[in-house]
Amino acid sequence: MNQITTINKIYFIGIGGIGMSALARYFLSKGVEVSGYDKTATVLTSTLEKEGIPIHYIEDISLAPKEVDAVVYTPAIPASNIELIYYQTNGFPVVKRSDILQWITQHSFNICVAGTHGKTTVTSMAAHILRHAEYGCNAFLGGIAANYNTNFWSHERNVVVVEADEYDRSFLKLFPDIAVITSMDADHLDIYGTAEEVENAFIQFSQKLKPGGCLITKYGLSKSAELKAAHHFSYDYQNQLADISINDLKVLDGSYYFNVKGPSWNLDHMVLNMGGLHNIDNILAAITVAKQLGIEDHKIRAAVADFKGVRRRFEYALKTNQHVLIDDYAHHPEELNALITGVRSIFPNEQLTIVFQPHLFSRTKDQADAFAKSLDQADQVLLLPIYPARELPMEGVTSELLIGKMNLTNKQVIDKAELIEWVKKHQPTLLVMAGAGDIDTLVQPIKTVLENN
């Protein structure tokens, strides 16, 4: 029985989350009555309301619907949420976001993209190629695809492209026909405890592949020998030992030009109009997905050239002769490494100033040394206070902890109001803003300051 087809009314607690909003849009597209709660109104929740979804922003049982077939919540919602408690204690069917994705992928051909970083971009790239090539898919993205200004779209073809989230082991509920693993670095140690347990979860994810399925992995992953599948391909733009790699790379006006070398195929004259060398790796994974589906080379080439990126993934908020402002979701040391390397590849002679907002006390504590090493690669670093998200403060864990571990001289902790004034005074030519918290709310004000220079 397909549990999805029994739902006529559904309520989302935390509907403004990027994954939750994609599911809300999915049900809306199926003609289901959708409503939701979130703590804060955002651009995304405003868009959902315009699309016909009523949302309220106060925890209030009187505002919560009493006749629903399912209540969906995200792990970001605290257990003390009074609406969540009401539904849990009054016999309503309450499920996690991951449970809904499990129900959806039980009855479809699934391309599931996992990784501690890179998964949102690869998911968006793969889904874009399928859409642009008119192959068709249902896409559940962890970011807003710039080409379509949405994180979800539907199609009559029963193919699903979905971001496979390792947080809370959610991705182990999926049913992949094609699985991608971009990275297996230590993260979410509040859930897993050790780096080895993170790796073990990804091994389990690879074992979820359906018989005859295809596994696509970044070359050189730790424990790669334990990642097995009927069809297994590795990719790495820098390493010719990988099954899929590149040659003749050229950088021109912020775009990358290259040829792709596959195990039994070649794809020449590729153009990727998106910054960040790590995004060449990401597009290789997406291209490999498309090749597995038999999409023609000329359609892949055209789709890649047309890809406009993902909001907050190496996104140019401003690019003029005077100023470059880049907004990025990077919140892990390896993501910062990739971001800074990518910026340097395009702007090798500019002084790089990075504003970073650490995300989670636990991640900052667990990765403090690695964060310091990554940030030391910039010319100047401004650290905002830690964004707590779902966590309570930890004694001794602050942005000053990272400052103390950095070797860079030009560094400081700064609050949001001070940052705006700092930008007005210093007018940096190359400014990168990174983090997964609410740092994105500062991008537009800073852009305005730089434009008015």
C-alpha positions as CSV (number, residue, x, y, z in Angstrom):
1,M,0.0,0.0,0.0
2,N,1.3,3.5,-0.9
3,Q,0.8,5.5,2.3
4,I,1.2,8.8,0.4
5,T,-2.1,8.2,-1.5
6,T,-4.1,8.1,1.8
7,I,-3.1,11.7,2.7
8,N,-5.7,14.4,1.9
9,K,-4.7,16.9,4.6
10,I,-1.2,17.4,6.0
11,Y,0.4,19.8,8.5
12,F,4.1,20.8,8.7
13,I,5.8,21.9,11.9
14,G,8.8,23.8,10.7
15,I,7.5,24.3,7.2
16,G,10.0,27.0,6.4
17,G,12.9,24.5,6.4
18,I,14.4,23.9,3.0
19,G,13.6,20.2,3.0
20,M,10.2,20.6,4.6
21,S,9.1,23.2,2.1
22,A,10.0,20.9,-0.8
23,L,7.7,18.3,0.7
24,A,5.0,20.8,1.3
25,R,5.2,21.8,-2.4
26,Y,5.1,18.1,-3.4
27,F,1.8,17.6,-1.5
28,L,0.4,20.8,-2.9
29,S,1.2,19.6,-6.4
30,K,-0.8,16.4,-5.6
31,G,-3.9,18.4,-4.6
32,V,-3.5,17.8,-0.9
33,E,-4.6,20.4,1.6
34,V,-1.3,21.7,3.1
35,S,-0.8,24.1,6.1
36,G,2.1,24.7,8.5
37,Y,3.8,26.5,11.3
38,D,7.3,28.1,11.5
39,K,9.0,30.2,14.1
40,T,10.0,33.0,11.7
41,A,8.6,34.4,8.5
42,T,11.1,34.3,5.7
43,V,11.3,34.9,1.9
44,L,10.6,31.2,1.5
45,T,7.6,31.0,3.8
46,S,6.2,34.1,2.1
47,T,6.6,32.3,-1.2
48,L,4.8,29.3,0.1
49,E,1.9,31.5,1.3
50,K,1.6,33.0,-2.2
51,E,1.5,29.5,-3.6
52,G,-1.6,28.8,-1.4
53,I,-0.3,27.4,1.8
54,P,-1.6,29.0,5.1
55,I,1.2,29.4,7.6
56,H,1.2,30.9,11.2
57,Y,4.2,32.0,13.2
58,I,3.1,31.5,16.8
59,E,3.1,28.2,18.7
60,D,-0.7,28.1,19.3
61,I,-2.8,24.9,19.4
62,S,-5.9,27.0,18.5
63,L,-4.2,27.8,15.1
64,A,-3.2,24.2,14.4
65,P,-5.6,22.2,12.3
66,K,-7.4,19.4,14.2
67,E,-8.4,17.3,11.1
68,V,-5.2,16.1,9.4
69,D,-4.1,12.8,8.0
70,A,-0.4,13.4,8.9
71,V,1.7,15.8,10.9
72,V,5.3,16.2,9.7
73,Y,8.1,17.7,11.8
74,T,11.8,18.3,11.3
75,P,14.6,17.4,13.9
76,A,15.2,21.2,14.1
77,I,11.9,21.6,16.0
78,P,12.5,21.3,19.8
79,A,10.8,18.6,21.7
80,S,9.2,21.3,23.9
81,N,7.2,22.7,20.9
82,I,3.6,22.8,22.2
83,E,2.0,22.0,18.9
84,L,4.2,19.0,18.4
85,I,3.4,17.8,22.0
86,Y,-0.3,18.3,21.3
87,Y,-0.3,16.1,18.2
88,Q,1.9,13.5,19.8
89,T,-0.3,13.1,22.9
90,N,-3.6,13.2,21.1
91,G,-3.2,10.2,18.8
92,F,-2.4,12.0,15.6
93,P,-0.1,10.3,13.0
94,V,3.2,12.3,13.6
95,V,6.1,11.5,11.4
96,K,9.5,12.9,10.5
97,R,10.4,14.5,7.2
98,S,12.5,11.4,6.5
99,D,9.5,9.1,6.9
100,I,7.7,11.0,4.1
101,L,10.7,10.7,1.8
102,Q,10.7,6.9,2.6
103,W,7.1,6.6,1.6
104,I,7.7,8.5,-1.6
105,T,10.8,6.6,-2.7
106,Q,9.3,3.2,-2.0
107,H,7.4,3.4,-5.3
108,S,9.8,5.2,-7.7
109,F,13.1,5.1,-9.5
110,N,15.4,7.0,-7.2
111,I,18.6,9.0,-7.6
112,C,19.8,9.7,-4.1
113,V,22.7,12.1,-3.5
114,A,24.5,11.8,-0.2
115,G,27.6,13.4,1.3
116,T,28.7,15.6,4.2
117,H,29.1,18.4,1.7
118,G,28.3,18.9,-2.0
119,K,25.1,17.0,-2.0
120,T,22.8,20.0,-2.5
121,T,24.7,21.2,-5.5
122,V,25.0,17.7,-7.1
123,T,21.3,17.0,-6.5
124,S,20.4,20.3,-8.1
125,M,22.8,19.7,-11.0
126,A,21.5,16.2,-11.7
127,A,17.9,17.3,-11.5
128,H,18.6,20.3,-13.7
129,I,20.2,18.1,-16.4
130,L,17.2,15.7,-16.4
131,R,14.7,18.6,-16.6
132,H,16.7,20.6,-19.2
133,A,17.1,17.4,-21.3
134,E,13.4,16.8,-21.1
135,Y,14.0,13.4,-19.5
136,G,11.9,14.5,-16.5
137,C,12.0,13.9,-12.8
138,N,10.5,14.8,-9.4
139,A,13.1,16.9,-7.6
140,F,13.5,17.4,-3.8
141,L,16.4,19.8,-3.3
142,G,18.2,21.1,-0.3
143,G,18.6,24.5,-1.8
144,I,16.9,26.9,-4.3
145,A,17.9,26.1,-7.9
146,A,18.7,29.5,-9.5
147,N,17.4,28.3,-12.9
148,Y,13.9,27.7,-11.5
149,N,13.8,29.6,-8.2
150,T,12.5,26.6,-6.4
151,N,13.6,23.5,-4.4
152,F,10.9,21.2,-5.9
153,W,9.4,20.3,-9.2
154,S,7.2,17.4,-10.3
155,H,6.9,15.4,-13.5
156,E,4.7,12.5,-14.7
157,R,7.8,10.3,-15.1
158,N,8.1,8.3,-11.9
159,V,11.8,9.3,-11.3
160,V,12.9,11.0,-8.1
161,V,16.1,13.0,-7.5
162,V,16.5,13.6,-3.8
163,E,19.1,14.9,-1.4
164,A,19.9,12.1,1.0
165,D,20.6,13.7,4.4
166,E,22.9,11.9,6.8
167,Y,21.7,13.9,9.8
168,D,19.9,11.6,12.2
169,R,20.6,8.8,9.8
170,S,17.7,9.9,7.7
171,F,19.2,8.7,4.4
172,L,19.0,5.0,5.5
173,K,15.2,5.2,4.9
174,L,15.6,5.8,1.2
175,F,15.5,3.3,-1.7
176,P,18.2,4.3,-4.2
177,D,18.6,2.9,-7.8
178,I,21.5,5.3,-8.3
179,A,23.4,6.5,-5.2
180,V,26.0,9.3,-5.1
181,I,28.4,9.8,-2.2
182,T,30.3,13.1,-2.5
183,S,32.1,13.0,0.8
184,M,32.2,11.2,4.2
185,D,34.0,13.7,6.5
186,A,33.4,13.9,10.2
187,D,30.2,15.9,10.9
188,H,27.2,15.7,13.1
189,L,29.3,14.1,15.8
190,D,26.5,15.0,18.3
191,I,24.6,12.2,16.5
192,Y,27.3,9.8,15.5
193,G,29.9,10.2,18.3
194,T,32.9,9.4,16.1
195,A,34.2,9.9,12.6
196,E,34.2,6.2,12.0
197,E,30.5,5.9,12.8
198,V,29.8,8.6,10.2
199,E,31.7,6.5,7.6
200,N,29.8,3.4,8.7
201,A,26.5,5.1,8.1
202,F,27.6,5.9,4.5
203,I,28.6,2.3,4.0
204,Q,25.1,1.3,5.2
205,F,23.7,3.9,2.7
206,S,25.6,2.3,-0.2
207,Q,24.1,-1.1,0.9
208,K,20.6,0.3,0.5
209,L,21.1,0.2,-3.3
210,K,18.5,-1.9,-5.1
211,P,19.9,-5.0,-6.9
212,G,21.8,-4.0,-10.0
213,G,22.0,-0.4,-8.8
214,C,24.7,2.1,-9.6
215,L,27.0,3.7,-7.0
216,I,28.9,7.0,-7.9
217,T,31.5,8.1,-5.4
218,K,34.3,10.7,-5.1
219,Y,37.6,9.1,-5.8
220,G,39.7,8.3,-2.7
221,L,37.0,8.2,0.0
222,S,38.1,6.6,3.2
223,K,36.8,3.0,3.4
224,S,36.1,3.1,-0.4
225,A,36.9,-0.6,-0.5
226,E,33.7,-1.2,1.6
227,L,31.6,0.8,-0.8
228,K,30.4,-1.8,-3.2
229,A,27.8,-2.1,-5.9
230,A,26.9,-3.9,-9.1
231,H,28.1,-0.8,-11.0
232,H,30.5,1.5,-9.2
233,F,32.2,4.6,-10.7
234,S,34.5,7.1,-9.1
235,Y,35.0,10.7,-10.1
236,D,37.7,13.3,-9.5
237,Y,38.6,16.2,-11.7
238,Q,42.2,16.3,-10.4
239,N,43.0,12.5,-10.6
240,Q,43.2,10.6,-13.8
241,L,43.0,7.3,-11.8
242,A,39.3,8.0,-11.2
243,D,36.8,6.5,-13.6
244,I,35.6,9.9,-14.6
245,S,38.0,12.8,-14.7
246,I,38.8,15.9,-16.9
247,N,41.5,17.3,-19.1
248,D,42.3,20.6,-20.8
249,L,40.9,22.8,-18.0
250,K,40.8,26.5,-18.7
251,V,39.4,29.3,-16.5
252,L,38.0,32.3,-18.4
253,D,35.8,35.1,-16.9
254,G,34.8,32.9,-13.9
255,S,33.7,30.0,-16.0
256,Y,35.5,26.6,-16.4
257,Y,36.1,25.0,-19.8
258,F,37.2,21.3,-19.9
259,N,36.7,17.9,-21.5
260,V,35.4,14.9,-19.5
261,K,37.0,11.5,-19.8
262,G,34.8,8.5,-18.8
263,P,35.5,4.8,-18.5
264,S,34.2,4.1,-22.0
265,W,33.1,7.5,-23.2
266,N,34.3,11.1,-23.6
267,L,32.4,14.3,-23.4
268,D,34.3,17.3,-24.9
269,H,33.8,21.0,-24.9
270,M,32.1,21.3,-21.6
271,V,31.4,24.8,-20.1
272,L,30.5,25.3,-16.4
273,N,29.4,28.8,-15.6
274,M,29.7,28.4,-11.9
275,G,32.7,29.4,-9.7
276,G,34.6,27.0,-7.4
277,L,36.9,24.2,-8.6
278,H,35.0,21.8,-6.3
279,N,32.0,22.4,-8.5
280,I,33.8,20.6,-11.4
281,D,33.8,17.5,-9.2
282,N,30.1,18.1,-8.5
283,I,29.2,18.4,-12.1
284,L,31.2,15.2,-12.9
285,A,28.9,13.3,-10.5
286,A,25.8,14.8,-12.1
287,I,27.1,14.0,-15.6
288,T,27.7,10.4,-14.6
289,V,24.1,10.1,-13.4
290,A,22.9,11.4,-16.8
291,K,25.1,9.0,-18.7
292,Q,23.7,6.1,-16.6
293,L,20.2,7.2,-17.7
294,G,21.3,7.3,-21.4
295,I,20.8,11.0,-21.9
296,E,22.4,12.1,-25.1
297,D,25.8,14.0,-25.0
298,H,24.6,17.1,-26.7
299,K,21.7,17.5,-24.2
300,I,24.1,17.0,-21.3
301,R,26.5,19.6,-22.7
302,A,23.7,22.2,-23.2
303,A,22.2,21.6,-19.8
304,V,25.6,22.0,-18.0
305,A,26.3,25.2,-19.8
306,D,22.8,26.5,-18.8
307,F,23.2,25.7,-15.1
308,K,23.0,28.9,-13.1
309,G,23.9,27.4,-9.7
310,V,22.1,27.1,-6.4
311,R,21.3,29.9,-4.1
312,R,24.0,30.3,-1.4
313,R,26.4,27.9,-3.2
314,F,29.2,30.1,-4.5
315,E,26.5,32.6,-5.4
316,Y,27.7,36.0,-6.7
317,A,25.6,38.5,-4.8
318,L,27.6,41.3,-6.5
319,K,30.2,41.2,-9.3
320,T,31.5,44.5,-10.6
321,N,34.8,46.0,-11.5
322,Q,35.0,47.5,-8.0
323,H,33.6,44.7,-5.8
324,V,32.9,41.0,-5.7
325,L,30.5,39.7,-3.0
326,I,30.1,35.9,-2.8
327,D,27.5,34.2,-0.6
328,D,28.0,30.6,0.4
329,Y,26.5,28.0,2.7
330,A,29.9,26.5,3.8
331,H,29.7,25.5,7.4
332,H,32.3,22.7,7.7
333,P,36.1,23.0,7.5
334,E,36.3,21.0,4.2
335,E,33.6,23.2,2.7
336,L,35.5,26.3,3.7
337,N,38.7,24.8,2.1
338,A,36.8,24.2,-1.2
339,L,35.2,27.6,-1.1
340,I,38.5,29.5,-0.5
341,T,40.3,27.4,-3.1
342,G,37.6,28.1,-5.6
343,V,37.7,31.8,-5.0
344,R,41.5,31.8,-5.3
345,S,41.3,30.0,-8.7
346,I,39.2,32.9,-10.1
347,F,40.6,35.9,-8.2
348,P,44.2,34.9,-7.6
349,N,45.5,38.5,-7.1
350,E,42.8,40.0,-4.9
351,Q,42.9,40.3,-1.1
352,L,40.3,37.8,0.2
353,T,38.2,38.8,3.2
354,I,35.9,36.2,4.6
355,V,33.1,36.7,7.0
356,F,32.2,33.4,8.7
357,Q,29.4,32.5,11.0
358,P,30.1,29.2,12.8
359,H,27.1,26.9,12.9
360,L,26.4,24.9,16.1
361,F,28.4,24.9,19.3
362,S,29.0,21.1,19.0
363,R,30.4,21.4,15.4
364,T,32.6,24.4,16.4
365,K,34.0,22.5,19.4
366,D,34.6,19.2,17.5
367,Q,36.2,20.9,14.5
368,A,37.9,23.9,16.1
369,D,41.4,23.1,14.9
370,A,40.3,22.3,11.3
371,F,38.2,25.5,11.2
372,A,41.2,27.5,12.2
373,K,43.4,25.9,9.6
374,S,40.8,26.5,6.8
375,L,40.2,30.1,7.8
376,D,44.0,30.8,7.9
377,Q,44.0,30.5,4.1
378,A,42.2,33.9,3.8
379,D,43.9,37.3,4.0
380,Q,41.5,38.6,6.5
381,V,38.8,36.9,8.7
382,L,35.8,38.4,10.4
383,L,33.9,35.9,12.7
384,L,30.3,36.4,13.7
385,P,29.1,34.9,17.0
386,I,28.2,31.2,16.8
387,Y,24.7,30.5,15.4
388,P,23.2,28.0,17.9
389,A,20.4,26.6,15.7
390,R,18.9,23.7,17.8
391,E,21.6,23.8,20.6
392,L,22.2,25.4,23.9
393,P,25.5,27.2,24.6
394,M,28.6,25.2,25.6
395,E,31.0,26.6,28.2
396,G,34.1,27.9,26.5
397,V,32.8,27.4,23.0
398,T,32.7,30.7,21.2
399,S,34.0,32.3,18.1
400,E,36.9,33.6,20.2
401,L,37.9,29.9,20.5
402,L,38.6,29.8,16.8
403,I,40.4,33.2,16.8
404,G,42.7,31.8,19.4
405,K,43.6,28.8,17.3
406,M,44.2,30.8,14.1
407,N,47.7,31.8,12.9
408,L,46.4,34.6,10.7
409,T,47.2,38.1,12.1
410,N,44.3,40.0,10.4
411,K,41.3,38.5,12.3
412,Q,38.5,39.6,14.7
413,V,35.2,38.7,16.2
414,I,32.5,41.1,15.1
415,D,28.7,41.4,15.6
416,K,26.2,42.0,12.8
417,A,25.7,45.7,13.4
418,E,29.5,46.3,13.6
419,L,30.0,44.3,10.3
420,I,27.8,46.7,8.3
421,E,29.9,49.6,9.6
422,W,33.1,47.8,9.0
423,V,32.1,47.2,5.3
424,K,31.2,50.9,4.9
425,K,34.6,51.9,6.2
426,H,36.9,49.4,4.5
427,Q,35.0,48.7,1.2
428,P,36.6,45.3,0.6
429,T,37.1,44.4,-3.1
430,L,36.7,40.6,-2.6
431,L,34.3,39.7,0.2
432,V,33.0,36.1,0.9
433,M,30.2,35.5,3.4
434,A,29.9,31.9,4.6
435,G,27.7,30.0,7.0
436,A,24.5,28.0,7.5
437,G,22.9,30.2,10.1
438,D,21.3,33.6,9.4
439,I,24.3,35.3,7.9
440,D,22.4,35.3,4.6
441,T,20.2,38.1,6.0
442,L,23.2,40.4,5.9
443,V,24.1,39.8,2.3
444,Q,21.6,42.3,0.8
445,P,22.5,45.1,3.3
446,I,26.2,44.6,2.6
447,K,25.5,44.5,-1.2
448,T,23.7,47.8,-0.9
449,V,26.7,49.3,1.0
450,L,29.1,48.2,-1.7
451,E,26.9,49.3,-4.5
452,N,26.7,52.8,-3.0
453,N,30.4,53.1,-2.8
